[in-house]
């Protein structure tokens, strides 16, 4: 699975499908973005922000329909083997797809910002509680050194910096044409 997900194989596809809500010729673009924090493993950033997928389903006007239509509802005939048809669709629709990719990236960044804000808030709540516990323990226990408390505070600050640098990466594209 790692080999498949980390390669280009399977990251882009085109299909033709039927859906009662869309007329023949309608083009939809399903985009999967991944929010990931590239912090060192020792900081355990994935504890607060695991790699998070953001699914978008954009129509030609840039409206997101991901909440209304599941991926399963858009299963159809895959066109991967029909290179001529794919080339024809991309030639006719390529200029319409490029702005959708830009729209998708801005929507994914907005979704990621909300997820990151929640992760930072959770992290601060948990780690500040631990910092307060260490500080209270230091008052009654001389074996708790000031360096330990400073290291914990520095870890909190560094983890927040890394969480704020979370990036959004396009992971998969699915071009859907209705028949």
N, C-alpha and C positions, 0 to 999 in steps of 0.2 A: 504494500500500500504506500509506503514512504517513497519508493522508487516512482510509482505512478503519480503521486501527488506533487513530487518535487520536479518532475519533468514537464516538458511542454505537451506530452501526449495526454489528451483528455482535458486540456484546459480551455479549449475552444471548440464549439460545435454549432451546427446549424440543423434545424429540423423543420418539418412541415407538420402541422397538427390542426385538429378541429377543436373549436370551443364555441359554445352557443352565444357567448357575449360579443364575439368579434367576427366581422364579415371577412369574406375571402380577400386575400391580399394584405390584410393587416400585418404590420411588422411589430414585433415586440423584442425587446432586448433584456434578457435575464443576466444580471451581473452578480457575481459573488466576490465580495471584498473581505479581506481579513485584516482585523486590527491586531497588531502584535507589538509587544514591548520587547526591545532587544537589550534588556538589562542583564548583567552578569547573573549566573545561576545562584550564586551565594546570596543575592538579595531576595530571592524567592518572589519575584514580581508576578509570576504566573499564579501565585496564591490569591492575588487581588485582581489580576487581569489576565485570565487565560486567553489564548488566541481566540478571538471572537469573530464569527462570520456575520456579515451583513448582506442580506439578500435583497436585491432590487429587481423590479420587473417594470421596465419603462416602456411606455407607448411612444409613438413618434412625436408627440407633443411634450415628452419629458415627464409625464405624470407617472407616479409610482403606484403600481397595482399589486405589490408583493403581499399586502395584507389580505387582499380579496381572492387571489388565485395562488394555489399551491403549485409547486414544481410538478407534482404527480398529475395535476390536471392538464399540464402542458406536454405530456408525453406524446410523441408522434413518430413519424418516420424520420430517422436520422439520415442526413444527406452527406455524411462524411465521405462515402464512396463515390458520390456523383460530383466530381470536381467541376464539370462544365456548368452544372446548375448553380453550384456555390459561386463560381466566378461571375455568372450572369446576375445573381442576386446582389453580390457585393458591388458589381459595376453599377447597377441601377440604384442601389440603396446606400452605397458607401458614404456619400456626402451627407446623408441623413443620419447615419450611425455615428459618425465622428462627434457631432455635438451631444449626442446621447451619452457617449463615453465621458465627456467632460461633465455633463449634468450628473451622471452616476457617481463620479469621483467626488463632487461637492456634496452630494447627499450622503455618501458613505463617510466622508470626513465629519459631517455634522452628527451622524449617528455614533461615530467613534468618539467624538468629543463628549457626548453624553455618557457613554460607557466609561470613559477614562475619568470623568468627574466623579462618578459613583465609586470607581475603584480607588481613587485618591482619598475620597471621604472615608471609605471603609478602612483603608490602610492607616490613615491618620487616627481614626478612632481606636483601632486595635493597638497600634504601636505607641501612641501617646499614653494609653492606659498602662501598657507595660513600662514605659518610661517613668510614669508617676509611681508605679509599684516599686521600681528600682530605687527611685529617690527616697521614698518612704522607708524602704528597707535599709538604705544607707544611713539613715538617721539613727537606727537602733542596732545596726550590725556593722561594725568597723571593717569587716572583710569585704564589703562591697566598696570597690574603689571608684574614685571619681572618673578614672579613665574609662571604666565600663559604662558609666552613664553617658560620658561624652561620645563614646563609640556608638552607643545605641541612638543617641540624638543625631549623630552624623549619618548613621544608616537610614534613619527616617527621612532626612533631607535628601540624601542621594537617591533613595527609592522614589521619592516624589519627582525628582528631576527626570529620572528615567521614564516614569509613567507619563509625564507630560510630553515626552518625546515619542510616544507611541505613534507608529506609522500605520497607514492604511495601504494595503497592497491588493491590486486586482488579482484574483485567484482563478476566476473562470468566467467565460463569456458564452452565452447561449443565444444565438440569433434564431428567432421563431417566426415563421411565416404561416399565416392561417390559410387554409384551403376551404 
